[in-house]
Amino acid sequence: AEMTTEQFRKHVFRCIYNPTQPQTERKEFLQCCHYACGQFNDHAQLANLVDVMHAQEVLRFNARMVTSSLAGSIPSEQVRMYYMAVPPFLYADICGGLRAATATAAGSTAA
């Protein structure tokens, strides 16, 4: 069954919960967690995933710009971290598909 982002966050929270630790950091971390389900050998679904990832990155980058400008240090690059809950033998195909979908979205013919 497909999971929602909120269900995924609850699952992650249960996995990282420790009653002796403050929960504020975990809750902030969970806001950076997003769930996407799909057949990632399908170009259309990969293109959709690229769109979702890009939208989240823009939100995070803009939030960092506001926070950093208040601290006097503007970020010069995007910081990315992805976790794919798939068997490792699929990583190369998925990353290649994401690269191709990103190039297509950017209007490039290079993949």
C-alpha positions in Angstrom: 0.0 0.0 0.0 1.2 3.5 -0.8 2.2 5.6 2.1 1.7 9.4 2.5 4.5 11.7 3.5 2.8 12.1 6.9 2.6 8.4 7.4 6.3 8.1 6.4 7.3 10.8 8.9 5.4 9.0 11.7 7.3 5.8 10.8 10.6 7.6 10.8 9.8 9.3 14.1 9.1 5.9 15.7 12.4 4.6 14.4 14.5 7.5 15.7 12.5 8.2 18.9 14.4 8.3 22.1 12.5 9.4 25.2 15.7 10.7 26.8 16.5 13.1 24.0 14.8 16.4 23.2 12.3 15.9 20.4 12.5 19.4 18.8 15.5 18.4 16.5 13.8 15.2 15.4 10.6 17.1 14.5 12.6 19.7 12.5 14.4 16.8 10.7 11.1 15.2 9.9 9.9 18.3 8.1 12.8 17.7 5.7 11.6 14.1 5.0 9.3 13.4 2.1 7.9 10.2 0.6 7.6 9.4 -3.0 6.4 6.0 -4.3 6.6 4.9 -7.9 8.0 2.7 -10.6 11.2 4.5 -11.1 12.0 2.8 -14.4 9.1 4.8 -15.8 10.3 8.1 -17.4 7.0 9.9 -16.5 7.3 9.0 -12.9 10.9 9.9 -12.7 10.1 13.3 -14.3 7.4 13.8 -11.6 9.9 12.8 -8.9 12.4 15.4 -10.3 9.6 18.1 -10.1 8.8 17.1 -6.5 12.5 17.1 -5.5 13.1 20.5 -7.2 10.1 22.1 -5.5 11.3 20.9 -2.1 14.8 22.0 -2.8 13.6 25.5 -3.7 11.7 25.7 -0.4 14.7 24.5 1.6 17.1 26.8 -0.2 14.8 29.8 0.3 14.5 29.0 4.0 18.3 28.7 4.3 18.6 32.1 2.5 16.4 33.8 5.1 18.1 32.1 8.0 21.6 32.7 6.7 21.0 36.3 5.8 19.9 36.9 9.4 23.2 35.3 10.5 25.1 37.3 7.9 26.2 34.4 5.7 24.4 33.7 2.4 24.6 30.0 1.2 26.3 29.7 -2.1 25.1 26.2 -3.0 22.4 23.7 -2.4 23.0 20.9 0.1 21.3 17.7 -0.9 20.8 14.3 0.8 18.6 11.6 -0.6 17.7 8.1 0.8 16.3 5.6 -1.6 14.5 2.7 0.1 15.1 0.3 -2.7 17.5 -2.6 -3.2 21.1 -1.3 -3.9 21.2 -2.9 -7.3 18.6 -0.4 -8.5 20.5 2.7 -7.4 22.4 3.1 -10.6 19.3 2.8 -12.8 17.3 5.2 -10.7 20.1 7.8 -10.5 20.6 7.5 -14.3 16.9 7.9 -14.8 16.8 10.9 -12.5 19.8 12.5 -14.4 18.1 12.0 -17.7 14.8 13.4 -16.4 16.6 16.4 -14.9 18.4 17.0 -18.2 15.1 16.8 -20.1 13.4 19.2 -17.6 16.3 21.6 -18.1 16.0 21.4 -21.9 19.3 19.7 -22.3 19.9 16.7 -24.7 22.9 15.5 -22.7 22.2 12.8 -20.2 
